[in-house]
Amino acid sequence: MYIEQLEKSMYDLICETSTNLPKDVRRAVKAAREQEDAGTRAAMSLDTIAKNINMADDKLSPICQDTGLPTFKIKTPVGVNQLEIKAAIKKALVQATIDGKLRPNAVDSLTGENSGDNLGEGLPVIKFEQWENDHIEVKLILKGGGCENKNIQYSLPTELDGLGRAGRDLDGIRKCILHSVYQAQGQGCSAGFIGVGIGGDRTSGYELAKDQLFRAVDDINPNAELAQLESYILESANKLGIGTMGFGGEATLLGCKIGVMHRIPASFYVSVAYNCWAYRRMAVDLDPATGSVTNWHYNEGEKLSFEQDEGQAEVKQSSRVVELTAPISEEQIRDLKVGDVVKISGRMYTGRDAIHKHLSENDAPVDLDGQIIYHCGPVVLKNEDGGYDIVAAGPTTSIREEPYQGDIMKKFGIRAVIGKGGMGPKTLAALQEHGGVYLNAIGGAAQYYADCIKAVEGVDLLQFGIPEAMWHLRVEDFTAVVTMDSHGNSLHADVDQSSLEKLSQFKEKVFS
């Protein structure tokens, strides 16, 4: 009976973490919405995020399609069987994957094969610690690849773009943390949260940084120096003008938590764990005798749902709204400019890392001339009719496809790419030469976009696993913003440059 209850408790923790943002995170998102000027792209993004949070809640479905790498931090009283807890977690993960609460995310690093159940060598990450309390504490964070890829570690002293030299002192630490926010831009699904670890070695520094993400958003650091630094970083980062999704705006960072540990004399690391707005972490206390949940953490205050008329942020009338249906002509693409809002109906195809590598070396399984590629690894379930249903389907970070994208668009005649965070100069040049466009969807808004998908009309290359297969999707009113056009314009490059200029104003010493 204990084992069954323990498995159920772990299953409930996993599902709650994937589908329901904690109350402290909701309050931070609400505050960000109130900061933005109505009618801007950033305000529109935050409104979409708020809708997505409500939809995930209502459907008990994943907030974001990238349900991340599950990391468990567990404290147990002396004498508790940790092997039983580990086994219960693994069974719960498998069931949550079957039920569509998690996307199968465990990939063999050598073969590229997806295990299909979120289990594999080293996965999930489970770390145990004993303590003197008489209950079990289980913490879980689901940190997706987009924000995980924007983690960064600095070895002091170092030279930083816009900030100059960062030395081995509190002011050097300050510069590193500000630079970590700048370098993330919109690729980590800003507005985000950061955990910072000062000291340790390369491994323990990152672990300390990730541990900070388990702190409450509105807590106060007991170390007075670090409390002052956290407040300074939060205020200063929001002056960089990066904004939600990197569209520009007032809300770039929603939380900053900093921890410190000793180091050896030769090494001085500042490690930053970046987390997206879809800040999915939860914790429970368990009765060690029964395995049942006795307390949920991050549960203080009333549950916050987002009213749809509160802070409503439609795009300014100066932004054109253009409806598109594939196949799209070059003439239609050349007519689009940065800032236009596009609503897509008809067919689009998903394609991520494995698809882009495959297309660079092989023919396409379908005719892609005039078509749209969506950088998306959806959560997909088989239905009773033998077909497929899309459970969650937000965009993935596009910059990973930079080595392939421009060549593939020209090779197959692809006219539009949808993703998040933008792409680089190679893709921008190809868009101009070929007549293509990059469309930025709202990162993490997996339920909002899944609602736009009306049918799965086919799938190719399923051998790459569900997230990496090419799904044929029929969509209606799929909304995204033109952020790179065929005339050589890139909103991402513009925001990067303007935020770098603003970063340089923080070059002078602040802390001794």
N, C-alpha and C positions, 0 to 999 in steps of 0.2 A: 504493500500500500504506500509506503514511504517513497519508493522509487517512482511509482506512477504519479504521485502528487508532485514530486520534485521535477519530473519531466514536464508536467502541466505548468508548473510555475515558470520554468525556463521558456516554454513555448509562449506563455502569456507575456513575459518580459520581451522576447524577441518581437512579437507582433506589435506590442504597444510602442516599442522604440521605432519600428519601421513606419508606423501609420499615424502616430499622434505626437506632435511637437510638445515638449514640456511647457509648462506655464510661464517660466521665466524667459524662454525663447520667444514665445508669443508676445509677451510684453515688449520685448526689444524690437520685434518686427513692427508692432503697432506704433511705437515711438518713432521709428524710422519713417513710416507712412506719414506721420504728422509733420515731419521735418521737410518733406519734399513739396515743392510748388506744384499745385494741381495743373495738369495738362502737359507735364513733361514726360519724356520717355521713361525716366526713372520712376516717376509716380505711376505710370501705366504698368511698369514691371512689378512694383510693390503691390499694386491692386491685383494683378494676376497671381502673385505669390499668396496673397491673402485668400483669394478664391480657392487656390490649390490646397491650402491648409484645411479649409473647410470641407472640400470635396474628399480629401483623404480620410478625414474624420468620419464623414457620413458613410463612405463606402468601405471603411476599414481596409483600405488599400494603401500601398506604399506611397509616401509623400514624394519620393524621387525614385526613378527607375533604377538608378545605381544604388542598390541597397548596401553597397560598401563591403569592407572587410570587417567581420565581427570581431571585436576585441573585448574580452571579458577580464575584469579585475575583481578578484574574489578574496574576501577575508573570512577565515573560518576559526571557530574555537578549537582548542587543542582536542584531538581525538575524533574529529569529524573526518569521514572517509572522502578524501578529495577525488579519488578515482570514480566514485559513484556520481559525483557532481559533474565531472568531465564527461562521463558517458551519457548523462541526462541531457547535457547541453548539445552534444552531437546528435542525439535522437530528435531533440526539439528543432534543431537547425534543419535537419532533413525534412521533417514534417512541414515546417514553415515554408520551405522551398517548394514542396509539393503543392501547398495551398496558395502559392502566389504572393506570400507576404515578403519573400526574399527572391531576388534574381540569382540564378546559379552563377556564382562569381569565382569559383576556384578553378584556376587554369594551371596545368602542368607547365612549368617554365621552360622545359626542354622540348616537349612534343607539341605544346600549344593546345592540348586536349582539355576540354572542360569536363570536370568530374560530374557535373549535373546536379550535385546535391550540397554544394558549399563545403564539402569536406575534402581534405587533401593534405599533403605533407606540410606540416606547420600551420594548417588552418583547421578550425578557427584559432585565433590567438587567445590562450587562456593562461592567466598569471595568478597564482595563489600566494597568499600571505596569511600567517597565523596571527591572531590577536587575543586579548584577554576578555573581550566581550562574550556574552553567552548566545549570540545569534550569528547567523551567516549573512554577510553583505555581498551582493552580486551587482556589479556595475557593468553596463554594456554601452559601447559606442559603435555606431555604424557610420564609418567615415568613407565617403565615396572617393573614386579615383580622381575626379576633377580637382577637389580641394587637396587630396593627399599629394598630388603632383606639384602643388604650389608650396608644400613644406620647404623650408630652406634652413641651412645651417651655415653659420659664419665662424671663421677662425680668426680671432683678433691677434694683432692689428690687421686691418684690411682697408682697401680703398673702395669706396662705394659711389656709384653714379649719383650725381647731384649733391652728395653730402661730404665728399672728400674722405679724409682719413678717419677711421673709427679705431680709437686706441683701447687699451686694456683698462677701461674705467667705466663708471656709470654712464658717462656721456657717450662713449663708444657703443655701449649696449643700446642706448636710446636710438642712435643712428641706425643700428642694425634692425631694430624692430620697425622703425618707420620705413626703412628700405624694403622690408619683407612685405609690407602692405602695398607699397608701390609696385613691386615686381609681380604681385599676384594679378593686378589689374582686374578685369572681369572674368578671367579664366577659372577662378575658383568659386564662381557663383557668389560674387559680392551682392549685397553687403554681408560681410562675414564676421567670424570670431577668431581670435588667435590665442593659443596657449604658448607660453615662452618658457624655455628652460635655460637658465644661466649656469654654466659650469659643467662638471661631470666630464665624461668622455663622449665620443661620437654617438654611442649607443644610449647611455644613460641620460644624456642631454635631451635626446628626442623623446625618451620615455617620460622624463620629467615634464617636457612641454605638453605631451598628450595628456598627462595626468591633470594639468591645469584646466583642461576642457571639461573635467567632471565637476569643477567648482560652479556654484550658482552664479548666474550672470550678474546679479546685483549684490554679491557679497563684497566685503572690504578686506583687502589683504592685511593680515596682522602685522606684517613688516611695514613700518611707516614709509621707508624709502621706496619700497616696491609699490605701495598704495599710491604714492605720489606719481610714480612713473606710469602706472596703469592709467591713472586719470589723464595725465599729460598725453600719452599715446592715443587714447580714445578721442580726445579733443583735437589733436593735431592731425591725425589720419583723416578725419572728416573735413579737413581743409584742403585735401589734395584734389578734390573734384573728380575722383574716379567714379563714384556713385554705383548704384545698383546695376548689375550686369556689365559694368564698365561703360555705361551710357553717358556718364557725367551725372553730377548731382551732389546732394548734401550728405547722403548716408553711404559711407564706404565701409566703416567698421562699426560693429554692434557690441563688441565686447573684447577686452584684453585682460588676460590673467597671466601673472608672472611668478615663477618659482625659482629658487636658487639652491645650489648645492656646491660642495667643495670641489676642487679640481687639483691636478698636479701642476707644478710651476710652469712646465713647458707648454701646456695647452690651455687655451681660453676659448671655449665655444659658446656661442649664442644660438640656440636651436629654436625654431619657430614651427609650430604645428598649426596650419591654417585650416579653418573649418567653414564650410559654406553656410548660407542662411538656413538651410535644411539641417539644423543642428540636432542630430538624432542621438541623444544619449539619455539613458534612464538607469535607475538603480532600484533594487528592492532589498528588504530585509526578509530573511527566511527563518522559520522555526526549525532548528536542527533535528528535532524529534519527528516532525511530520512532513517537512519539506514544503509547507504552505507559506504563502506570502503574508507577512504581518504588517508591512509598511511599504508604501511607494514613495520614493524620493521626488524632489522637484515638484511637489504637489501642493505647495502653499498658495493660498488665495483662490479666488473663484476662477473657474475655467473661462478662458477668453476665446469667444468666437468673433469672427470679423464680419461686421455688418457690411453688406454690399454697397450701401449708399454712403458709408463713412469714408471720407477722403477719396471719393470716386475720382479716378484719374484717367479720363479719356485723352487721347492724343490731341494736341492742339490742331485747330482747323487748318493751320498752315501746312500740316503734314498731309500729303496725299494718301488716300487709301486706294490701292490698286488690286483688282481681282485677277487671279491667274489660274489657268488650267493647263496642265501639261498635255501634249508637247508644247513647249514655249518657243517662240521664234526669236531670232537674234534681234529683230526690230523691237519686240516687246521689252527685251532685256536692256537694250541701249536706251530705252526711254526712262528706265528706273534710275533714281538718284538716291544717294545717302540721305536717310531721314524718312523716305517713303515707307508707309506701312503696307504690307502685302497680305492679302487673304487668299489662301490656296484651296482649291477644290479639285477633286479628281484623284489621279494616281501620283504617288511618290514611292521611292525605294529607300530602305535603310542601308547604311553602309558605314562600318567603323574600321578599325585597324586591320583586321584580317581581310576584309573585303578590298580595301585599298591596295594592300600588298598583292592580293590575288589578281586584281584588275591591272596592276602594273606589269604583270607577267603573263596574263592569259586574256582570252576573249571574254566578253561579258555574257552571262547566261540569258540576258534579255536585251532588247534594243533600247539603248539609253539616249538616243539622239533626241534632244529637246527636253530631256527629263530632269527630274529633281532628285538629288541625293540628300537624305536626312541622316546626319551624324547622330545616331540613336541606337542604343542597345536596350530594347524594351523588355519588360516583364510579360511573358506570354504563357497562357494556359490553353490546353486542348479542351474543346467543348464537347458536349454530348453528341454532336453531329459529325465528329471527326475533324472539324476545322479548328481554327485558332481564335482566341480572344486576346486582345491587348489589354493588360491590366494596368500598366504604367508605361509612359513613353515620352519623357522629356529629352532634351538634347544633351549630347556629350560634348566635352571640350574639343574644339576643332583643331587646335594647333598641332596635335599629334599627327595629323594628316598632311601637314605642310610639305614634307618631302615628295608626296605623291599627287596632291590635289590638282594642281594646274595641268600636269601632264595627262592625268586621267580625264579631265574635262575636255581637253582638246582631242584626245584619242577617241573618245566615245560620243562627243557632241553634247555633253551634259551642260545645261544652261544655268542651273541654280543649285546652290548648296545651302543647307540649313544646319546650323549648329549653335554653339555658344562660345563667347570669348574672342571671336575673330581669328584671322589667319595672317600670315606674314607677307613679306614683299614678293616672294616667288608666286604665290597664289594671286596677289593683287595684279602683278604684271600679266599673268595668264588671263585673268578676267578682262583686262583691257584689250589684250590681243585677240582673244577668242570671242568675246561678247558673253560674259558670264556675270553672275551676281552672287554675293554672300548675304544670307539672311540670318539674323540673330534671333533665335527663339529665347524664351525665358528659362534659364537653367534651373533645374529642380522641379519645374511645374509639371510633374509627370501625370497627374490626374487631369489637369486642365487640357493638356494635349491629347491624352488618351480619349477624352470626351469628343475630340474632333475627328478621331479615327472611327469610321463607320463600318469598316470591314477589312479583314485580311484576305486578299485575293490570290495569294500564293506565297511561296518561299523558295529560295535557292540557297545552296551552299550551307545547309543546316549542319553539315559535318563540322563546321567551325564553332558550333554551340549556339544556343539561343541568342545571347547578346550580340554575337558577331555575324549571324546569318543575314542574308539579304531578304528582308520582308517586303512584300508588295502590299502597300496600304492604300485604301480609298479613304480620302479625307474630305471634310467640309469646313470651310472658314477657318483653316489653320493659319493663325496670325503670327507674323514675324516682322522684324524691322530690317530694312536695307541698311547695312553698316559698311559694306564694301561694294562699290559699283564698277561698271565697265569703263568709267572715265578716269580711273586712277585715284579715286577718293576712298579714304578709309577712316571711319569714325574711330576705330581702335588705335590707329597710328596717331590721330589728332589728340585723343585723350591721353595716350601714353606721353606724348610730347608736352602737353600742357601740365600734366601731373608731375612730370620730371622738373619742370620749371618751378612749380609750387613746392616741390620737395626741397629744392635748393635754398628756400627761405629758412629751412630748419638746420642749416649748416653750422651756424654759430653755436658755441658751447652753451648748454643750459644747466647741466648738472656737474658739480665738481667731482 
